[in-house]
Amino acid sequence: MIKASRMAASALLALGVLCLPAYSSSAQTPSTSVTAQECENEGDLLANPDDAGSFFHCSHGVAYLKDCPSILHFNPVLKVCDWPENAGNPAAEQDADSDPR
């Protein structure tokens, strides 16, 4: 019974990670590429036009660059880090167009 409970807890934890908002534990780097006008609302999460695997988090009018975990991409509609096939991030499509393969 305990073994099944641990497996269920692990599965729920793994699922919960995918449902978390796109807040990253990486160091916060202020950005100069996002203007104050774009970062006008406290807590806004904005897609990074240059990298699908990162996003900007607005705090007190300053945009901080944050990374999504591992292979995930920022989903600009849901405002979370998501699987690349679900994210629909324009930066990812741009990367795919420039891929020489």
VENUR-V793261 format. One record per backbone hydrogen bond with DSSP energy under -0.5 kcal/mol. NH is the residue of the N-H (numbers start at 0). CO is the residue of the C=O. E is the energy in kcal/mol with one decimal. If there is no record, write none. Layout:
# VENUR-V793261
nh->{NH	NH}
co->{CO	CO}
e->{E	E}
This chain:
# VENUR-V793261
nh->{4	5	6	7	8	9	10	11	12	13	14	15	16	17	18	18	19	19	21	22	28	28	29	30	34	38	39	42	43	45	47	48	50	53	54	55	56	57	57	58	61	63	63	64	65	67	71	72	73	74	75	78	79	81	85	86	87	91	92	93	94	95	96	97	98	98}
co->{0	1	2	3	4	5	6	7	8	9	10	11	12	13	14	15	15	16	78	20	26	64	27	62	32	34	36	57	40	55	53	46	47	50	65	45	63	43	55	61	58	56	61	28	54	52	68	81	51	79	73	74	74	72	82	82	83	88	88	89	90	91	92	93	94	95}
e->{-2.0	-2.2	-2.0	-2.4	-2.4	-2.4	-2.3	-2.4	-2.3	-2.4	-2.3	-2.5	-1.8	-0.9	-0.8	-0.6	-0.6	-0.8	-1.2	-2.0	-0.5	-1.0	-0.5	-3.0	-0.5	-1.4	-0.7	-2.1	-1.9	-2.8	-1.2	-0.7	-0.9	-1.3	-2.6	-3.3	-2.6	-2.9	-0.5	-2.7	-1.5	-2.4	-0.6	-3.0	-2.9	-3.1	-2.3	-2.9	-3.1	-3.4	-0.8	-2.2	-0.9	-3.6	-1.8	-1.7	-0.9	-1.0	-1.5	-2.0	-2.0	-2.3	-1.9	-1.4	-0.5	-0.6}
